[in-house]
Amino acid sequence: MKIKLIDKGFVKKSVGAGILLIIVAAVTLEATSLIQFYFSQRALKAEAGMRAESELEGTNNEILDIIDQVETAVRNSVWIANWSLDHPDSMKSVAARIVKDNPVIIGSTIATVPGYLDKRPLFSPYVYQEGDKLLYTSLATEEYDYPSQEWFFKPLQLGTGYWSEPYVDTGGAGILMTTYSMPIYDKFGRKAAVITADLSLDWLTEVVGDVKVYPSAFSVLLSRQGEIMVCPADSLVMNRTVFEVASGYGDSTIYQLGRAMLSGESGNRVLSFEGKVNQVYYAQIEKTGWSMSIVIPEEEIYKGLKKPLAIVGGLQLLGLLMLMIILYALSRNTAKYKSLTERKERIENELRIGHNIQMAMVPKVFPPFPERKDLDISAVIVPAREVGGDLYDFFIRDNKLFFGIGDVSGKGIPASLVMAVTRSLFRSISTHADSPGLILSTMNKSMAAENDSNMFVTFFCGVLDLLTGHLRYCNAGHNAPFFFSNTVSHLPVIPNLPLGIEPSMEFREQEMDLHFDDALFLFTDGVSEAENSRQELFGEDRLRQILSTRRDAQGHLDAVREAIADFVGNAPQSDDITMLFMHFLNFHLKLRNEVSQISELEPFMRALGKVKNLDSEMVTTMNIALEEAVINAIMYAYPKGTQGFVDVVALMHDHSIEFIVSDSGTPFDPTAVPEIDTTKGVEDRPIGGLGIHMVRTIMDSVSYSRTDGKNILTMTKTF
């Protein structure tokens, strides 16, 4: 038998092909490794940049939150500080209120311009927090010389709010702080004083120093002048500038970095010192002029690439190594996509939280005042996105309903932030002011002063006296509300400009009287400008037609929402939809102090009895008591020959009616008249007292008070 040998040439070719394959595979693997190493470096550096920028943005937002709280507290106190110029002894109380109401503020003062007060050349009562106590001192000392302090003269020079450079306050609280101050002008426009709020920098060290980007990364915070405010080396804090540090190291790159930071730039630079290469990411903190940087050693960024990428092994391990590389790349991509998914979910979750926070800022429990039967009110916001720029608000103070509705220009998160500021300003200002024109003027000045984003807000503000039905309102470029009386029509409004455009804009307010069963429907343009798939607008004519059918407040809102949904169909919502419906259910009658006016009471009582479904005997009986009370006011409240008015208000409750008779005349308490003895003959009883006796007999409770210069007689009849 002959054995056929394998061709040596074939073996050589096979071996050569195998070697070539190995070489090709090795070269391919090495090239793949080098390429992967290069792009991995880029990805890690990009990731480090994203993490650093996110950290800078987050820290900036945390600092701005505190800064905005301090600035808002000072701006909201300017008006009372202006008032205190004529009452210097009250300045300490104003400063105390700023510190007490704002936990982030540790001290405050109102410091007068030298010589402004005749008897007090220098006057600066200072209030500061120490533990749980408020302590008081004076900054008007020769040692401190507050007129030479930056926090005092800078805002007077600039004519606006100013954040001082950090300093140790030797004249007041004695700690490291920065101060926000604003100039105060008297009624003649003269520079009169400076109002301040001090902010301790202890919290700043905690916020800025807690860098979570990488374990060995650290942060540095510079003041406007380059002073080191926060850094890991405590010996440098407030003792060195960045340029002094650069000079000490003899490193021009540190100097160039400092110049870039102080010029307000943001970006990334490579910095080498102490034998290490570092990536430095920096950005300016808004409003303050401070600049923050995060320093990350490159070895920290690339430490994941220190493992050798060289391939060790022979032909036997080539396939395994190739598979490992594929699996490694696959795992990295999977982790990357997982990270992106988690980030997307986190953003969506944050938007949901933002929506919940935004909705929590407006009244959302209806009916909001279940104990009141003189008002039916309901409102709703349907944002086009997770967060929106529409708002409404209302509350009752001193028997007056303060209400407003607004629409911020733009959409999304910027609009939601402006919405929050607008709602906070409305609540804060209307807590002290009763005039819609003054409320809008004050809101406008505050919003226009810091409006770098050029966003504006249309707003409608109203104040309704729930006892008399007198409505005062003011419009700032918003849609005219619908007014319900015998018909549905637009409420006459003066347009005025929206808020945040012109700080000196004077808002003209209007007034009218509401009667029983009158109503107002306030809305934003997202209602009338809702679009269907054919780009047709819902329109105010269609809206008026839906509103023409009388319903309760919530019924009107539900009807409009249902009509809009039917009209729009599957088309996406293009704008926020906000509505507020207010139904006035109070009876009010205004009479002149003339006996002939008594005839007005009978139809008034008949209408009231019809609403409450009372029998004619009950209406007649109550009318007798009401006539006696009104005659007393007409006869005795005003001197003879003097013209005046008597107001009659009927508040209807579930099982009673409360009558309030008031006048602005001479103090007179009819309930002080002694009870008459009806068992005696007419000739034996003193003159007078029979009318109040009838009132007491018919009504279940009668009381009198003298409030705000008015005689107020309250009578209640229970069914």
Stockholm file with secondary structure:
# STOCKHOLM 1.0

chainA/1-719         MKIKLIDKGFVKKSVGAGILLIIVAAVTLEATSLIQFYFSQRALKAEAGMRAESELEGTNNEILDIIDQVETAVRNSVWIANWSLDHPDSMKSVAARIVKDNPVIIGSTIATVPGYLDKRPLFSPYVYQEGDKLLYTSLATEEYDYPSQEWFFKPLQLGTGYWSEPYVDTGGAGILMTTYSMPIYDKFGRKAAVITADLSLDWLTEVVGDVKVYPSAFSVLLSRQGEIMVCPADSLVMNRTVFEVASGYGDSTIYQLGRAMLSGESGNRVLSFEGKVNQVYYAQIEKTGWSMSIVIPEEEIYKGLKKPLAIVGGLQLLGLLMLMIILYALSRNTAKYKSLTERKERIENELRIGHNIQMAMVPKVFPPFPERKDLDISAVIVPAREVGGDLYDFFIRDNKLFFGIGDVSGKGIPASLVMAVTRSLFRSISTHADSPGLILSTMNKSMAAENDSNMFVTFFCGVLDLLTGHLRYCNAGHNAPFFFSNTVSHLPVIPNLPLGIEPSMEFREQEMDLHFDDALFLFTDGVSEAENSRQELFGEDRLRQILSTRRDAQGHLDAVREAIADFVGNAPQSDDITMLFMHFLNFHLKLRNEVSQISELEPFMRALGKVKNLDSEMVTTMNIALEEAVINAIMYAYPKGTQGFVDVVALMHDHSIEFIVSDSGTPFDPTAVPEIDTTKGVEDRPIGGLGIHMVRTIMDSVSYSRTDGKNILTMTKTF
#=GR chainA/1-719 SS CCCCCCCHHHHHHHHHHHHHHHHHHHHHHHHHHHHHHHHHHHHHHHHHHHHHHHHHHHHHHHHHHHHHHHHHHHHTTHHHHHHHTTCGGGHHHHHHHHHHHCTTCCEEEEEECTTSBTTBSSCCEEEEEETTEEEEEECCCTTTCGGGSHHHHHHHHHTSCEECCCEECTTTTCSEEEEEEEEEECTTSCEEEEEEEEEESHHHHHHHHCCCSSTTCEEEEECTTCBEEECSCGGGTTTCBHHHHHHHHTCHHHHHHHHHHHTTCCEEEEEEETTEEEEEEEEECTTTCCEEEEEEEHHHHSGGGCSCCCCCCCGGGHHHHHHHHHHHHHHHHHHHHHHHHHHHHHHHHHHHHHHHHHHHTSCCSSSSCTTCSSEEEEEEEECSSSSCSEEEEEEEETTEEEEEEEEESSCHHHHHHHHHHHHHHHHHHHTTCCCHHHHHHHHHHHHHHTCTTCCCEEEEEEEEETTTCEEEEEEESCCCCEEESSSEEECCCCCCCCBTSCTTCCCCCEEEECCTTCEEEEECHHHHTCBCTTCCBCCHHHHHHHHTSCCCHHHHHHHHHHHHHHHHTTSCCCSCEEEEEEEECCEEEEEESCGGGGGGHHHHHHHHHHHHTCCHHHHHHHHHHHHHHHHHHHHHSSCTTCCCEEEEEEEECSSEEEEEEEESSSCCCGGGSCCCCTTSCGGGSCSSCHHHHHHHHHSSEEEEEEETTEEEEEEEEEC
#=GC SS_cons         CCCCCCCHHHHHHHHHHHHHHHHHHHHHHHHHHHHHHHHHHHHHHHHHHHHHHHHHHHHHHHHHHHHHHHHHHHHTTHHHHHHHTTCGGGHHHHHHHHHHHCTTCCEEEEEECTTSBTTBSSCCEEEEEETTEEEEEECCCTTTCGGGSHHHHHHHHHTSCEECCCEECTTTTCSEEEEEEEEEECTTSCEEEEEEEEEESHHHHHHHHCCCSSTTCEEEEECTTCBEEECSCGGGTTTCBHHHHHHHHTCHHHHHHHHHHHTTCCEEEEEEETTEEEEEEEEECTTTCCEEEEEEEHHHHSGGGCSCCCCCCCGGGHHHHHHHHHHHHHHHHHHHHHHHHHHHHHHHHHHHHHHHHHHHTSCCSSSSCTTCSSEEEEEEEECSSSSCSEEEEEEEETTEEEEEEEEESSCHHHHHHHHHHHHHHHHHHHTTCCCHHHHHHHHHHHHHHTCTTCCCEEEEEEEEETTTCEEEEEEESCCCCEEESSSEEECCCCCCCCBTSCTTCCCCCEEEECCTTCEEEEECHHHHTCBCTTCCBCCHHHHHHHHTSCCCHHHHHHHHHHHHHHHHTTSCCCSCEEEEEEEECCEEEEEESCGGGGGGHHHHHHHHHHHHTCCHHHHHHHHHHHHHHHHHHHHHSSCTTCCCEEEEEEEECSSEEEEEEEESSSCCCGGGSCCCCTTSCGGGSCSSCHHHHHHHHHSSEEEEEEETTEEEEEEEEEC
//
